[in-house]
C-alpha cells in the first residue's frame, strides 16, 4: 500500500477540484474555535537538560466558525461515495451548532451516532464540571447503506466479569457510543509534537469498522497525520490535506518510517 498522499493547500480549494463520489470514508478533526492558539513543542535531552527541537501550532479563533466550515462540508458531502460516511470530531463548545449545520447538508436521517470520546487527564476546574470529552458526529450519506464491520470492533473488558461467566469475560464486549481512551501521552511513542494530536486507538476503530481494505479515505484537516498512518497500516489508501506547513512537516517526518 502506498504512503498517504499529502497536499499542502487550502482544503476548500482541494475539495472543489476533487471529483464527485470518490471517497469511502472522511474523518476530520477541524479547529475547535477555542479562541486561543493551539501550541505544542517537541523536546529532547542534552546533558540532562530539556532542549526544544521544534514548536508546532495554529490559531484557533473564528468570527464565523460555521460559515467557515459549511462550504467545506458541502464539498465533503459531494466527494463521498453513496455508501460513504463522515466522522466529524469537535468538542462541546461548537458541537450543537455543527450538528445543525450537518443536518442541513446530509439530512437528519443521515445522522447515525454521536460518539463521546471520554478521557481523564489534566487539570480540574474549581467552578464547574471539568470538560473531559470530545464529540464525534457520524453521518452516513445513505442511512440505509453504509460500512459497519461489526467483527472488526475491538472488544473491551466487562466492568463486572463475574456476572457474565468466564467465556464472555474472556471475549470481552463491544463498546457503546462512549469510548474511554487516554489522550496521546506527552512521553509516549505516538507523540509527534503537534498540538491536538489524536490517539491511534480512537482513529483505528473508525478506520477498521467504517472502511474496507483498499478503500479511499480522506482527512482535509490532517494535522499530525494520525488518520493517514492508521489508514496505511490497515491497508487503506488515504489523502491528507492541510494548509499549515508545520503539519505537513510533521506528517512527512512521521511517514518516512512507513
Secondary structure as GFF3:
##gff-version 3
##sequence-region A 1 258
A	DSSP	beta_strand	5	8	.	.	.	ID=ss1
A	DSSP	alpha_helix	11	17	.	.	.	ID=ss2
A	DSSP	beta_strand	23	28	.	.	.	ID=ss3
A	DSSP	beta_strand	36	46	.	.	.	ID=ss4
A	DSSP	beta_strand	49	60	.	.	.	ID=ss5
A	DSSP	alpha_helix	65	79	.	.	.	ID=ss6
A	DSSP	beta_strand	80	90	.	.	.	ID=ss7
A	DSSP	alpha_helix	95	106	.	.	.	ID=ss8
A	DSSP	three_ten_helix	108	110	.	.	.	ID=ss9
A	DSSP	beta_strand	111	118	.	.	.	ID=ss10
A	DSSP	beta_strand	133	140	.	.	.	ID=ss11
A	DSSP	three_ten_helix	150	152	.	.	.	ID=ss12
A	DSSP	beta_strand	155	156	.	.	.	ID=ss13
A	DSSP	three_ten_helix	161	163	.	.	.	ID=ss14
A	DSSP	alpha_helix	166	171	.	.	.	ID=ss15
A	DSSP	beta_strand	173	174	.	.	.	ID=ss16
A	DSSP	beta_strand	178	180	.	.	.	ID=ss17
A	DSSP	alpha_helix	200	210	.	.	.	ID=ss18
A	DSSP	beta_strand	216	219	.	.	.	ID=ss19
A	DSSP	alpha_helix	226	233	.	.	.	ID=ss20
A	DSSP	beta_strand	237	242	.	.	.	ID=ss21
A	DSSP	alpha_helix	245	255	.	.	.	ID=ss22
###
